[in-house]
Amino acid sequence: MMVPLIYDPLPQDPPDLIPGVLPWLGVAAIVGETNVGKSLVACEMASSVVTGDRLWETLRPTRTVDRVVYLLGEHTTVTLQRLYHKTGLPHTGEIRVVGPDRLRDARMLVRRGIVQIPAFQALVRWAAGAGLVIIDPLASFIHGSGAEIDNTGMRAAIDAFRDLALVTHGTVLLLSHMGKPLVTINGEIRRVAYAMRGASAQEDALTHVYYLRQVPGDQRFDLTVRKLKGDPKMAAYPLWRNPATLRHVLLDRHRTDGAAWVAFRQAFVSYRMKGLSRTMATACAGAEADIPDRTARRWAGLLSADTQTAGCAGNGQSEDQEETNTSTEHVTRQHERRRMP
């Protein structure tokens, strides 16, 4: 058996499943307070990797997977299904939900600090064929007195889920509760590191850790990169949550207003489906969204570059053909006006 040397050429790591967010053949964790939207973000990621659609309308996955398995350790399957229906997220592959009523003893993955082999084997069977496995929440799969604060047990759990990723040849996403903030006479103090509830060994053993927090008094949520071994695209992902569908839009230098972006996108696609040229659709959608013309043109360019809006025009012409025809019609009308007495 060949053992690599420390100065050997570096191996070519496979690209991330979602660049800068989800590793391929690895384990990532999203940490957040109760009801902040961890399951919601996980559903968006699941939809993105089975359809190939952009996550948060921006990040396109590098590959698609045929199956996602969502291992739900608490609540009910219907609870998660209700959330997914609320979002209206698209789906083309399989997103299977295995609730606690089906998992049963498989949730006893770690007991008294030791991995239970029958439970691990059961999880492997449930996760068979999945390119992405979601564990919600991590604490449901660890049992015993003081299990969450047991560094040995929590490290064993992380190692077991890493083995699950290797066996399934995919990615495991852990959802974990955030530890309670420190309460002082001056108010609450949030942790900026080791915010996962329980033992610190959890974050030490992981390569990708994100904190999900809501900006007070706003529909904005920040997915902050706590730890990432690789090439982080952003230090934090600012997300605007649509209150109607609960779906997120990634805010960046192009999209600084989530509500205006959603209003413009819906109007723009609607006008294009009705056969309007890109120029006319941009002007009309910009007026409806009440945004400057320059912003409308920039957003129209983003939408037109996306394959989701390609071919929206009903006449089957390309963008260049349509814009050329529109310009030609405009010039013709100008000449006709000049010839009129």
N, C-alpha and C positions, 0 to 999 in steps of 0.2 A: 504493500500500500504506500503510494507516494505521498509524502508530506510536503506541502508548499514551503518555499523559503521566503523569508520576509522581504527580500529584494526582488522576488519574481515579478514579472509584468502584472499589472493590475487586471483582474478579470473584468469583462464587460458586463456590468449589471444590467438587468432588463429594465426598460423604461417604466416609470410609475404607471399604475393603472389610470389614475387621474393625476396629471403633472402637478407636483408640489403639494399634493393632498393625500392621495392613497398610494402606498407602495404596492408593487407587485411581488408576490411571494414574501409577505411580511405581515406584521401586526401593527395596527394603529389604534389610538384611543381618543375619543371625544369625551371631555369631562365638563360637566355642567350641573347647575342646581336643578332641583325638581321643577318640571314644567317649563324649562327654558327652551326646549325644542330639540333635544338630542335625537329622539326618534324621528322627528321631522327631517332633520338634516340627513340621517341615515337613509330614509326613504328616498330622498332626492338623489343621493349617491347611487342607490340601488337602481333607480329608474335610468340614471345617466349611463351606467355601465351595461345595462341590458339593451338599451335603445341606441346608444351612441350619441344621444343629444347632449348639448352642452350643459354642464353643471352650473347652476345659477346664471344661465344664459351666457356663459363666458368660457368655461374650462371644458374642452372636449377631451373625452377619454382616449387613450392611445389604442385601446382595443375594446371589443365588446365581449361579454360573457353570456353563455347560454342560460345560466341559472344563478340565482342568488337565493341563499337560505338564511332566513331571519329566525334565530333561536331566541324566543321570547321567554324569559325566565320568570316574569311576573305579569300581573294583569291577565287579560284574555286576548285571544286572537281577534275577536270582533273589535276590540278597542283599537288595535293597529289598523285593521281594515277600514274602520270608520275614518281614521285620520287620512289614510291613503285616498279614499274616495273624496274627501273634502278638498284635497289638493288638485285632483284631476290630473295627476301625473301620468304621462304615457307609459306604456309597457308593451314590449314585443316578445320578450323571453319569459322565463319563469321566475317569479319572485315568490318563493314558498315561505309560509309562516308556520313555524312549529311552536305551539303554545305550551305552557306549563302542564296542561292536562295530558299532552302527548309525551313531553320530555320525561316527566316523572323522575325516576332515580338518576337519569342522565344529568340532572342538575347537581348531583352530589359529586362533582368533578374532583374537588379537593375537600378532604375531610381530615381534620386534626393535622393539617399541614402536609398531607400525603395525597398524591394523585391516585384516584380510584380507577384502576384499569378498565373495569366493566363500563363505567360511566364514559370514559374517554372513547372506548370502542363504539358505544352507542352514538356519541356525537359525530364520530367519523362516518357512521352509517347515515345519519341524518344529513350530513354535509356533503355526501357523495355527489360528485359532478358539479359542485358549485365553484364559480370563480371568485365569489365574494360571500363570506359568512359573517353575519352580524350577530353579536352577542349583546343582549339587552335585558338587564344590566349585568355587569361583571359580578357584582356582589351576590347575585342569585345562584352562582355556580360554586360558591365557597361556603362551607358549613363548619360549625364548631364554635365553641365558646371563644370569643375574642378573635374570630377568624380574620376580620377585616384589618385588624392592627397587627397581625402576625406576619412579619416580614418573610419568614420561611414559607408559609402557606401561600402568600400572595405571589412570591417569586415562582413557586411551583405552578401556580395557575397560569401565569404569563408564559412560562416555558411550555406548558401543555397546549396553550392556544397557538404558540409558535409552531409546535409539532403538527397541530391540526392544519395550519397553513401549508406546511411542507407536504403533508399527506394528500391534501386536496389539490395541491399545486395552484394555490390561489391566495387570496388576501383575507385576513380576519380583522374586522372592525369591532372594537370593544367600546361600549357605552358605559360610562361610570359616573356615579354621583360625585359631587364636589363636597369637600369637607366644610363644615360650618365655619363661618367667618368669626374672627375674634371680636367679641363685643366689649367695648370700653365706654367710659363716661362720655367720650367724644363721638361715639357712634361705632359702626362696624368697620373692621379692617379686613379687607380681602387679601387672601394669599396670592402672591405673585409667582410662587413656585411650590411644588409638592402640594398642589391643591386637590389631588385625588383623595377621596375619603379613605382613610385607613393607612396602611403601611406605605412608607416612602419607597420601598423596594419595587412597587409597581412602576413608577415613572423611571426609576433607574434601569429597569429591565427592558423598557420599550424604546423604539427608535423614532416613533412618530406620536407626539402627544399634542392635543389641541384643547384650549379652554374656550368654551362657548358661554358668552355673557351678554346680557341685554344692556344697551345704553339707557340709563334711567329716563323715563318719560318719552320714549321714542319707539318707533317700529324698527329701529336699527339694532342689529346683533353683531358682535365682533367674535369671529372665530380666530383666536390668537394662537400663533405657533409657539408652544411652550418648549418643544424639543423636536428637532428633525435632523436625522442623519442623512445628509444629502444636499440637494440644491433647492432651498425654499424659494418659492416665487415671490412671496410676500411675508412680511413679519406678522401681519394680521389680515384676515379677510373680512372687510366690512360688508355686512349683508343687510339689505332692506327687505322686510317681510310684508308681503301683500296681506292686509287684514282680511280680504275676502277669500283668498285661496290658501293662505299660509305659505305660499311658495316664496323663495328668496331670489333676489337679484343682487349680483355682486357689484358693489359701487366702486368705480375707479375714476380715472381722470376724464374718461369719456362720459360716464354715467354717474352723476353726482346726486341726482334726484330720482329715487326709485319709483315714486308714484307717477311722476311725469314720464319716465321711461316706459312704464307699463301702458299708460294711456296712449303714448305715441305708437308703440309697437302694435297694439291691438288695432288702432285706427289705420296705420300704414298697411298692415297685412290685409285688412278688410278692403281698403281702396284698391290695392293691387289685385285682389281676387275679383273685383268688379271690372277690371280691365284698364284702370287708369295708369298712365305712364308713371315712372318713378318720380319725375319732377312734380307732376300734379299731386301724386299721392303724398309726397313729402310736404308740399305746401299745405294741403288740407289737414294732414295728420298733425303737423306742427301747430296749426291754428287751433285744433281741438285740444292739444296738450298744453297750449299757451306757453310755448317755448320760442326762443329766438330762431330766426331763419338759419343762422350758422349752426346752431345745435341740431336743428332738424335735419340739415344736410349731412352732418356728421353721423347722426344716429341712423339715417337711411342707408348710409354707406356701410355701417356695421351690419345692418339687417340684410342688405343685398349681398354682402360677402358670405353670409351664412347659407348653407345649402338648404336650410329649412324654408327659406323664402324664394329659392330659385324656382322659376317657372310659375310664379303666382299669377302672372298676367294671363288672361284668358285666351289671347290670340296666339300663344306659343312662340312669340318672338323673343329674341335675346334682349338683354338690357341695352346693349349698344345699338341694336336695330331699332328698338323703341325710341331711344333718345334721339337717334338720327332722324327718324320719321317725325318726331315731335318738332325738332328744330327745322326740318324741311317745311312742314306745314306752317310754322310760324313765319318763315321767310316768304313763302308763297302768299300768305295773307298780307304781308307788308307790301309786296309788289302789286297786288291787286288793289290795295288802297291807293297807291301812288298813281295807278292808271285811271282811277275813277275821276270823272270831271268835277 
